[in-house]
Amino acid sequence: MSYLYSVKEQKKIILFDGVCNVCNGFVQFVIKRDKDDLFRYASLQSDIAQKLLSERKIDTRRIDSVVLIEPGVAYYIKSDAALEIGKGLKGYRTLSKMLGLIPSSLRNIVYDLIARNRYSWFGKKDECMIPTPEIKSKFL
């Protein structure tokens, strides 16, 4: 799908490492709890993700896990992205707001530790996840 589609829809876009097991698990977690259909998804390895990152001048050598893009508003990286996503999920808003009280510099120490070790701790796939027919429309 084209970038025009995502802007027109005004959905928040979650970019994730498509070969990372923990990242794929996180996306599945969000999809199941996204009752208001707020989010769309693309793997960082996809052309659309690379275009979105380039347009925002996000250095993919520094950021290689989760990015949240709010079309026309902002983008979030690392723990800020995870917390912003949580704010969009019923039942996780309060937890996200509470964790947001912790300075991002401290949150990102934990986030970076997990991100650096995610393949060795959780494994990785040989290729990106292929969405099921039921959720395919949520992927760009």
Secondary structure by P-SEA (a helix, b strand, c coil): ccaaaaaaaccbbbbcccccaaaaaaaaaaaaacccccbbbbccccaaaaaaaaaacccccccccbbbbccccccccaaaaaaaaaaaccccaaaaaaaaaccaaaaaaaaaaaaaaccccccccccccccccccccccc
